């Protein structure tokens, strides 16, 4: 029996509808349906909130499976990182003055006491 089928069994044994589970977890009804129909593997976040809503540790639940244990597939897409860097370059090009001003103000605030003492020393002729 696969993870989604076992989740559906557990949910129905607790007399909880998909809609109720969706409301308790904050996941969409469609996401719950796709997980239970084994169309998608739930994310770590989805597993966590479903487990909290059902008051069960789903890591134990997943290991009770007759087939292989539940696997997490974490992927990092280079194209996403390239898009992020491109967006960051555009942001800096278009708003460099604002960014510079913010950094300057932060620097002035963090170094206020040193700046103040330097001005006072200069004023007093030290």
Secondary structure, DSSP 8 states (H G I E B T S, - for coil): --HHHHHHHHHHHTT--HHHHHHHH---HHHHHHHHTTSS---HHHHHHHHHHHTS-HHHHHHT-SSS---------HHHHHHHHHHHHHHHHHHHHHHHHHHHHHHHHHTHHHHHHHHHHHHHT-
